[in-house]
Amino acid sequence: MINPIELVIFDCDGVLVDSERIAVRVHVAVGANLGWPLTEADVVEQFIGRSSASIRELIAVHLGHDVAATWTERFELAHRQEVDAGLTAVEGITDALDAISQPTCVASSGTHEKMRRTLGRTGLYRRFEGRIFSATEVACGKPAPDLFLHAAANMGVPPAACVVVEDSLYGAQAARAAGMRCLGYAGGLTPARQLESAATVIFDDMRKLPALLDEV
């Protein structure tokens, strides 16, 4: 028997706010200037869904820790500027949140500071205030299950009664590792085939999410 859903856990970037496109564009630009030319597809495959610390370590492997620190500094500055200039919520997410009856929370690889800025910029912060969890609170970020397990424990819900809404391969893998069901949003940058490989139910329109929650 499948446990009824008691908690919907949302990733933030690419699921609630349309920030992944900004992040990818900025990483490509910074990499071109610092000696690691990357395509947008490269960034999606290697960076999207990972914590800032994990990305920094990956850059350090290629370019050294000093360059990785410079990369992080330049990325964070440019990302903040672009977010402030025109970040929007993911299309359809407001309608979906209005229709979802289950308790919700956010569990993101981003820092609390970043989420206050992005969720605040799009008017979504108040919907989740007090129920926002960051990878900075756990030992290992996605694809490890730590963050989702941490969120579920704080919300008082067993993993088997949780559904995670994700848009990245690493996030989907983390949800499965945590013993949670996963809905993969393929309306963003991550190809649907990558999400499908993590045994995830795929959808491409946030307005379909409330109905899907009755089916998983």
C-alpha positions in Angstrom: 0.0 0.0 0.0 1.4 3.4 -1.0 1.5 5.9 1.9 -0.7 9.0 1.5 1.2 12.2 0.9 1.8 14.2 4.0 4.4 16.6 2.7 5.4 18.1 -0.6 9.1 19.1 -0.6 10.0 21.7 -3.3 13.5 22.4 -4.6 13.9 26.1 -5.2 16.0 27.0 -8.2 14.2 25.9 -11.4 11.2 24.6 -9.5 9.9 27.7 -7.7 12.0 30.4 -9.3 13.3 30.5 -12.8 16.9 31.1 -11.7 18.6 28.2 -13.3 18.8 30.0 -16.7 20.6 32.9 -14.9 23.0 30.6 -13.1 23.9 28.7 -16.3 24.5 31.9 -18.2 26.7 33.3 -15.5 28.7 30.1 -15.0 29.4 30.0 -18.8 30.6 33.6 -18.8 32.8 33.2 -15.7 34.3 30.0 -16.9 35.2 31.6 -20.2 37.1 34.3 -18.4 38.9 32.0 -15.9 40.1 29.2 -18.2 37.4 26.5 -18.2 35.2 27.1 -21.2 31.8 25.4 -20.7 28.7 25.1 -22.8 25.3 25.6 -21.2 24.8 21.8 -21.5 28.0 21.2 -19.6 26.9 23.5 -16.8 23.5 21.8 -16.6 25.0 18.4 -16.5 27.8 19.1 -14.0 26.6 22.0 -11.8 22.8 22.1 -11.7 21.4 20.7 -8.5 24.6 20.7 -6.6 25.4 22.9 -3.6 27.7 25.9 -3.9 30.4 24.0 -1.9 30.2 21.0 -4.3 30.5 23.2 -7.4 33.4 25.1 -5.9 35.2 21.8 -5.2 34.6 20.6 -8.7 36.0 23.9 -10.1 39.0 23.5 -7.8 39.8 20.1 -9.3 40.1 21.7 -12.7 41.6 25.1 -11.9 42.9 25.0 -8.3 41.4 26.4 -5.1 42.4 30.1 -5.7 40.7 30.2 -9.0 37.7 28.4 -7.6 37.4 31.1 -4.9 37.6 33.8 -7.6 35.0 32.0 -9.7 32.6 31.8 -6.7 33.0 35.5 -5.9 32.4 36.6 -9.5 29.5 34.2 -9.9 27.7 35.3 -6.7 28.0 39.0 -7.6 26.8 38.6 -11.2 24.0 36.2 -10.1 22.7 38.7 -7.5 22.7 41.5 -10.1 20.8 39.4 -12.6 18.3 38.2 -10.0 17.6 41.7 -8.9 17.2 42.8 -12.5 14.5 40.4 -13.5 14.0 37.1 -11.8 10.5 35.6 -12.2 8.7 32.7 -10.6 8.5 29.5 -12.7 5.5 29.7 -14.9 2.4 28.1 -13.4 3.9 27.6 -9.9 1.6 30.2 -8.2 -1.5 28.4 -9.5 -0.1 25.1 -8.4 0.7 26.3 -4.9 -2.8 27.7 -4.6 -4.3 24.3 -5.5 -2.1 22.0 -3.4 -3.8 21.0 -0.1 -0.9 19.1 1.4 1.7 20.7 3.7 4.7 22.0 1.8 8.3 23.1 2.5 11.5 24.0 0.5 14.8 22.0 0.5 17.4 23.6 -1.7 21.1 23.4 -2.4 21.2 27.2 -2.2 22.0 29.2 1.0 19.3 30.8 3.1 20.6 34.2 2.0 20.2 33.2 -1.7 16.7 31.9 -1.1 15.6 35.0 0.8 16.6 37.0 -2.2 15.2 34.7 -5.0 12.0 33.7 -3.2 11.6 37.3 -1.9 12.1 38.8 -5.4 9.3 36.6 -6.8 6.9 37.0 -3.9 7.1 33.4 -2.9 9.1 33.7 0.4 6.0 34.4 2.5 4.4 31.1 1.3 7.2 29.0 2.8 8.7 31.2 5.6 9.7 29.0 8.6 9.7 25.9 6.3 12.8 26.5 4.3 15.8 24.2 4.5 19.3 24.6 3.0 22.1 22.2 2.1 24.3 24.3 4.4 22.5 22.6 7.3 23.6 19.1 6.5 26.9 17.2 6.0 26.4 16.2 2.4 24.4 18.0 -0.3 22.5 16.4 -3.2 22.8 13.7 -4.6 23.1 12.5 -1.0 19.7 12.2 0.8 20.7 14.2 3.8 18.9 17.4 2.9 15.6 15.8 2.2 15.7 13.6 5.3 16.6 16.7 7.3 13.5 18.6 5.9 11.2 15.7 6.5 12.4 15.2 10.1 12.0 18.9 10.9 8.5 18.7 9.4 7.7 15.6 11.4 6.9 13.4 8.4 8.3 10.0 7.5 10.2 9.8 4.2 7.8 7.3 2.7 5.0 9.9 3.1 7.0 12.7 1.2 7.0 13.7 -2.4 9.9 15.8 -3.8 9.5 18.1 -6.7 12.8 18.5 -8.5 14.2 19.7 -11.8 17.8 18.3 -11.6 19.3 14.8 -11.9 21.2 15.2 -8.6 18.0 16.3 -6.8 16.0 13.4 -8.2 18.7 11.0 -7.1 18.7 12.5 -3.6 15.0 12.1 -3.3 15.2 8.4 -4.3 18.1 7.8 -1.9 15.9 9.3 0.9 13.2 6.8 0.1 10.8 9.5 -1.2 8.7 9.7 -4.3 9.9 12.2 -6.9 8.2 14.3 -9.5 10.6 15.7 -12.1 9.8 19.0 -13.6 11.1 18.9 -17.2 9.9 22.3 -18.2 13.3 23.9 -17.4 16.8 23.2 -18.5 17.4 19.5 -17.5 16.5 17.1 -20.3 13.6 14.8 -19.4 15.8 11.8 -20.3 18.1 12.6 -17.4 15.3 12.8 -14.9 13.7 9.6 -16.2 16.9 7.8 -15.5 16.4 8.5 -11.8 13.1 6.6 -11.8 11.2 9.9 -11.6 7.6 10.7 -12.8 8.1 13.4 -15.4 5.9 16.5 -16.0 6.4 19.7 -18.0 3.7 22.1 -16.8 3.5 23.2 -13.1 -0.3 23.5 -13.5 -0.4 19.7 -13.7 1.3 19.3 -10.4 -1.7 19.3 -8.0 -3.4 16.5 -10.0 -0.1 14.5 -10.1 0.1 14.6 -6.4 -3.1 12.5 -6.3 -1.6 9.9 -8.5 1.9 9.2 -7.1 
